[in-house]
Each structure stands twice: as C-alpha cells, then as structure tokens.
Amino acid sequence: MARQARAPRRRDTASAGWRQVLFGGGAFDVSGEHPNQKGWDIFELGQRSFWAVPTALAWDEPVREDPRYSEAIAAMLSFLCPGEKMAVTGASCIAAHMQTEEAQFYFVEQALEEAKHHDALRRMIVRLTGRPLEPPKPLVRLLYTFGVIDRDDVAFMMGNINIIGEHLAHQIFHRINHVATDPQLRKLIALIGKDESRHIAAGQRFFPEVWDRFARRRHEILAKNLLVCLVLACAAYDLVRPMQTLRIDLAEVMEEMYRHYHDVVGGFGAFPDGALLEGLLRHLRWSTPRVIRAIAAMTTETGEIDAGRLLGLCREAVRSPRALRRLFA
C-alpha cells in the first residue's frame, strides 16, 4: 500500500493564541528567521514590483482597441474581474490561517494586489465598451463564492486560488495580450500578469504548509472541485465564442491547468486511494474538450445560446442515438 507523505513540521511564527500570549513565540517571534526562504523572497519581490492603479496608466487617455476584438476582450475581463475581488477575501482568509511569518505576510500582500487588479479591470472594461460595468450573473456569483471561499478549509482556498484560479487567469491574460493592440491595455495586462506569476509561484511554495489539512480533507475537496468544474462550465458557456475570437484555445488552457495542479498536489507522495483520484482527474481532463466543443456548437459569436442550432441538434437527436449522446455531452 502506498504511504502518504507528510509535510515537514514548521516553526510557528504567526499564531497569536493563548499559548503564544503565555510563552511567547508565534506572532511574537522576532528572530526574523525564514526557513521557507523562497517564500520570503516572493514576498519581497512583491514589494519591489509594487505599482499603484491611479498612476500606473494614463487614465485620461482614450482606449483605442481593435473593434474586432474589443467586445471579446471586455467579455473576458468582465468574467475575471469579480474573481479578483473574491480573491481579496480568499487571500485575507488564507493569511489568517497560516503559521509562518513568510506565508502570512505574503498572503496579506496578495490580497492588496487582488484589490488593485479588480479596481484596474473595472476601470478598463468601462473604457473598452463605453458602457457601465454590468453586475455578474448568478452563476458567476456562485462560482466565485462556492468555488473560492471556505473559511474553514484553507487547503481548498489556496488550491483553488493560487494553484487553479491564478493559473487559469494568467494564461487568459497572456493570450489576450497577444491579440490586444492598445498600449494602455497591454501595459495593464502586463502589470497584472507579473503579479499573477508570483501568485502561482506562491501556491507552489506555500502549499506544503497546508498539505496535512489537504490530505485529511482530500475527498471533500475533490468532491467540491468536481462541482466547481460543473458550475464553471455553466457560468462560462458564453465565453467560448469570445475565446475563439481571441484565438484562445480553452481546451489547451484547461489542460495546462490540470497539469499544473497535478504537478503541485502530486509532488508530496501517494495516497492509499491514489489510483481512484488519478482516474477521476484523467476522466475530467478527457471530457473537458468535449464539453467545450458541445458549448461552441450551441452558441453564437457573441456567446448567446443559438436556438436554431439547438433545435437542429434536437432534430438530429430524435433520429440518431449518437446525436442524442452528443446533445447531452
């Protein structure tokens, strides 16, 4: 039977309970020692890379994006924008749960960066479209609450924010930057992209600190993540066509995310039920491109459900079992 790996025990330099009040240490540790030096380096890099939203761009200048792509870019940014705001709450909650100074300080810093991203994107979307920013639809609100925040499960939050969410967002920003032409927009995406790269690296450096909690709750976390995938497919169905307009291969983006998640979470050793978990992940990776193709077949260029195409698929389904399976894919 495979043996479950355990994360090394760490010196507590962040807790502030009665034990620390009576005996010192924890949040009252003043040694400045950082065993997770690479994690501390990420925190310091964030300070050196700081940028301020009001002065980072010339906000009084007009945005002149290619009309072929402006609406699709705005749709993608509008989907990501509320996620940045929820990540403020998520990173703040993670900081409160961490037991090392380097992790606690880093996630407080990340919360500030997520706030900047939300503020900057909110401004940019309005300038791209010339319209007020619309509130997120209910499924997007569900995705960014159930799929991001669980104040009692720090391993779930760090996994879904720093390992999954940041990786997906970073890939999408990177691909938008290859299509965008407006220098202001490109500069903003580059600034956000540098922050996102550090957030991804932080997931790799600090996940060992919550590994024991992930190991204990892995079945519940996996179950929640499967449901998150379903919510994501429903919440983002109208983005498949805009992504095609921007030449973003969503199946490729998702596959890279799955690979990254496997590399981070699978790097600590095997679980006794590892074969089952691997099998579920393989099936999810196999089915994702098929779901994306099914969504694309039933939506217009603007991301709306095409009733005509859907009716055509239903007509085929009543004549062919294969078409029926394809309809319910």
C-alpha positions in Angstrom: 0.0 0.0 0.0 1.3 3.5 -0.9 2.4 5.6 2.0 1.0 9.0 2.4 3.7 11.7 2.6 3.7 14.2 5.4 4.9 17.8 5.2 7.8 18.7 7.4 7.0 20.3 10.7 7.5 24.0 10.7 8.3 26.5 13.4 5.2 28.6 14.2 5.9 32.3 13.7 2.4 33.7 13.0 -0.1 32.3 15.5 -1.5 34.5 18.3 -3.3 32.2 20.7 -3.2 31.8 24.5 -0.1 29.6 24.2 1.8 32.5 22.4 0.5 35.0 24.9 1.7 32.9 27.9 5.0 31.6 26.5 5.9 33.9 23.6 6.7 32.8 20.1 4.3 32.7 17.2 3.3 36.2 16.2 5.6 37.5 18.9 8.7 35.8 17.4 11.2 38.5 16.5 14.1 36.3 15.2 13.4 37.1 11.5 14.4 33.6 10.6 12.6 32.3 7.5 13.1 28.5 6.8 10.9 29.0 3.7 13.4 31.4 2.2 12.0 31.1 -1.3 8.5 32.0 0.1 10.0 35.1 1.8 11.7 36.0 -1.5 8.3 36.0 -3.2 7.0 38.4 -0.5 10.0 40.8 -1.0 9.7 40.6 -4.8 6.1 41.8 -4.4 7.3 44.9 -2.6 9.9 45.7 -5.3 7.3 45.2 -8.0 4.6 47.4 -6.5 2.5 49.6 -8.8 -0.3 51.9 -8.0 -3.5 51.9 -10.0 -4.1 55.7 -10.2 -0.6 56.3 -11.6 0.2 53.1 -13.5 -1.7 54.2 -16.6 -2.8 57.5 -18.1 -6.4 57.0 -17.3 -7.4 60.3 -19.0 -6.3 59.0 -22.4 -8.8 57.1 -24.6 -8.5 53.4 -25.2 -8.4 52.6 -28.9 -8.6 48.8 -29.2 -9.2 46.9 -32.5 -13.0 46.8 -32.9 -12.7 43.1 -34.0 -11.5 42.2 -30.5 -12.7 44.9 -28.1 -16.0 43.3 -27.1 -14.5 39.8 -26.8 -11.7 41.3 -24.6 -14.2 43.1 -22.5 -16.2 39.9 -22.0 -13.2 38.0 -20.8 -12.1 40.8 -18.4 -15.7 41.1 -17.1 -15.6 37.4 -16.2 -12.3 37.7 -14.5 -12.9 41.0 -12.7 -15.3 39.7 -9.9 -12.9 36.8 -9.3 -10.2 39.3 -8.5 -12.4 40.9 -5.8 -13.3 37.5 -4.3 -9.6 36.6 -4.2 -9.1 39.6 -1.9 -11.3 37.8 0.6 -9.7 34.5 -0.1 -6.1 35.7 0.3 -7.1 37.5 3.5 -8.6 34.3 4.9 -5.6 32.3 4.0 -3.3 34.8 5.7 -5.3 34.4 8.9 -4.7 30.6 8.8 -1.0 30.5 8.1 1.5 29.6 10.8 4.7 31.1 9.3 5.6 34.8 9.1 6.6 34.5 5.4 3.3 32.9 4.4 1.2 35.3 6.5 2.9 38.4 5.2 2.8 37.2 1.6 -0.9 36.5 1.5 -1.7 39.9 3.0 0.3 41.4 0.2 -1.5 39.2 -2.4 -4.9 40.5 -1.0 -3.8 44.1 -1.8 -2.7 43.1 -5.3 -6.0 41.4 -6.0 -7.8 44.6 -4.9 -5.6 46.6 -7.3 -6.4 44.2 -10.1 -10.2 44.5 -9.5 -10.0 48.3 -9.4 -7.9 48.5 -12.6 -10.0 46.0 -14.6 -13.2 47.7 -13.5 -11.9 51.0 -14.9 -10.5 49.4 -18.1 -13.7 47.5 -19.0 -15.8 50.7 -18.9 -13.2 52.4 -21.2 -13.2 49.5 -23.6 -17.0 49.3 -24.0 -18.2 52.8 -23.2 -20.9 51.3 -21.1 -21.4 50.9 -17.3 -20.0 47.6 -15.9 -22.8 45.1 -15.6 -23.2 43.1 -12.3 -22.0 39.4 -12.6 -24.8 36.9 -13.4 -25.9 34.5 -10.7 -23.8 31.5 -11.9 -20.7 33.7 -11.9 -21.5 34.8 -8.4 -21.9 31.2 -7.3 -18.6 30.2 -9.0 -16.7 32.9 -7.1 -18.2 32.2 -3.7 -18.6 28.4 -3.5 -15.6 27.8 -5.7 -13.2 30.2 -3.9 -14.2 30.8 -0.3 -14.4 28.3 2.5 -13.2 30.0 5.7 -12.8 26.6 7.4 -10.7 25.0 4.7 -7.5 26.8 4.0 -6.2 24.0 1.7 -9.3 24.3 -0.5 -8.9 28.0 -0.8 -5.2 28.0 -1.5 -5.6 25.2 -4.1 -8.5 27.0 -5.9 -7.0 30.4 -5.8 -3.2 30.0 -6.2 -3.0 26.7 -8.0 -6.1 26.7 -10.1 -7.6 30.2 -10.4 -4.4 32.2 -10.8 -3.1 29.7 -13.3 -6.2 29.9 -15.5 -6.4 33.7 -15.2 -2.7 34.1 -16.0 -3.0 32.0 -19.2 -6.0 34.0 -20.3 -4.3 37.4 -19.7 -1.2 36.2 -21.5 -3.3 35.1 -24.6 -5.3 38.4 -24.6 -2.0 40.3 -24.6 -1.1 38.6 -27.9 -4.2 40.0 -29.6 -4.7 43.4 -27.9 -3.3 46.4 -29.7 -4.0 49.4 -27.4 -0.8 50.2 -25.5 -2.6 51.1 -22.3 -4.5 47.8 -22.2 -1.3 45.9 -23.0 0.5 47.7 -20.2 -2.2 46.9 -17.7 -2.3 43.2 -18.6 1.5 43.0 -18.3 1.4 44.5 -14.8 -1.3 42.1 -13.7 0.5 39.2 -15.4 3.6 39.8 -13.3 1.6 39.7 -10.1 -0.2 36.6 -11.2 3.1 34.9 -11.9 4.1 35.4 -8.3 0.7 34.2 -7.0 1.2 31.0 -9.0 4.7 30.6 -7.6 3.3 31.2 -4.1 0.9 28.3 -4.5 3.9 26.0 -5.1 6.0 27.5 -2.2 3.3 27.7 0.5 1.0 24.7 -0.3 3.3 22.4 1.8 2.2 24.4 4.8 -1.4 23.2 4.3 -0.6 19.8 2.9 -1.6 17.9 6.1 -5.0 19.6 6.0 -5.4 18.8 2.3 -4.6 15.1 3.0 -7.2 14.9 5.7 -9.9 16.5 3.6 -8.9 15.4 0.1 -12.2 13.6 -0.7 -14.3 16.5 0.3 -12.0 18.9 -1.6 -12.1 16.7 -4.7 -15.9 16.5 -4.5 -16.2 20.3 -4.2 -13.8 20.8 -7.1 -15.8 18.5 -9.3 -18.9 20.6 -8.6 -16.9 23.7 -9.2 -16.0 22.4 -12.7 -19.7 21.9 -13.4 -20.5 25.4 -12.2 -17.6 26.8 -14.3 -18.9 25.1 -17.4 -22.4 26.7 -16.9 -21.1 30.1 -15.8 -18.7 30.5 -18.6 -20.6 29.0 -21.5 -21.0 32.4 -23.2 -17.2 32.9 -23.2 -16.4 30.0 -25.6 -17.1 32.1 -28.7 -15.3 35.2 -27.4 -12.3 33.0 -26.7 -12.4 31.7 -30.2 -12.5 35.3 -31.5 -9.3 36.0 -29.4 -7.7 32.7 -30.6 -7.7 31.3 -27.1 -7.8 27.5 -27.1 -9.8 26.9 -23.9 -9.2 23.1 -24.0 -5.4 23.8 -24.1 -5.7 26.3 -21.2 -7.6 23.8 -19.1 -5.2 21.0 -19.9 -2.2 23.2 -18.8 -4.1 24.0 -15.6 -4.8 20.3 -14.9 -1.2 19.5 -15.5 0.0 22.3 -13.1 -2.5 21.1 -10.4 -1.2 17.6 -10.7 2.4 18.7 -10.5 1.8 20.7 -7.3 -0.5 18.4 -5.5 1.1 15.2 -6.7 4.5 16.2 -5.6 4.2 15.1 -1.9 3.8 11.4 -2.3 0.9 8.9 -3.0 -2.3 8.3 -1.1 -3.7 4.9 -0.4 -6.6 5.7 -2.7 -4.3 7.5 -5.3 -5.4 5.3 -8.2 -9.0 6.4 -7.8 -8.1 10.1 -7.5 -5.8 9.8 -10.6 -8.6 8.1 -12.5 -11.1 10.8 -11.7 -8.6 13.5 -12.8 -7.9 11.7 -16.1 -11.6 11.4 -16.9 -12.1 15.1 -16.2 -9.2 16.0 -18.5 -10.6 13.7 -21.2 -14.1 15.1 -21.0 -13.2 18.9 -20.8 -12.5 19.4 -24.6 -15.7 17.6 -25.5 -17.8 19.8 -23.2 -16.1 22.9 -24.8 -16.9 21.7 -28.3 -20.6 21.0 -27.3 -20.9 24.5 -25.9 -19.4 26.0 -29.0 -21.8 24.1 -31.2 -24.8 25.7 -29.4 -23.7 29.4 -29.0 -23.3 32.4 -31.3 -20.3 34.5 -32.0 -21.4 36.8 -29.1 -21.8 33.9 -26.7 -25.6 33.6 -26.7 -27.5 30.4 -26.9 -28.3 29.8 -30.6 -31.9 28.5 -30.6 -31.7 27.5 -34.2 -28.6 25.3 -33.7 -30.0 23.8 -30.6 -33.2 22.9 -32.4 -31.2 21.4 -35.2 -29.3 19.2 -32.7 -32.6 18.1 -31.2 -34.0 17.2 -34.6 -30.9 15.0 -35.2 -31.2 13.5 -31.7 -34.7 12.1 -32.3 -33.3 10.2 -35.3 -29.8 9.1 -34.1 -28.7 7.7 -30.7 -25.2 9.1 -31.4 -26.6 12.6 -31.9 -28.6 12.2 -28.7 -25.4 11.4 -26.8 -23.7 14.4 -28.4 -26.6 16.6 -27.3 -26.3 15.6 -23.7 -22.5 15.8 -23.7 
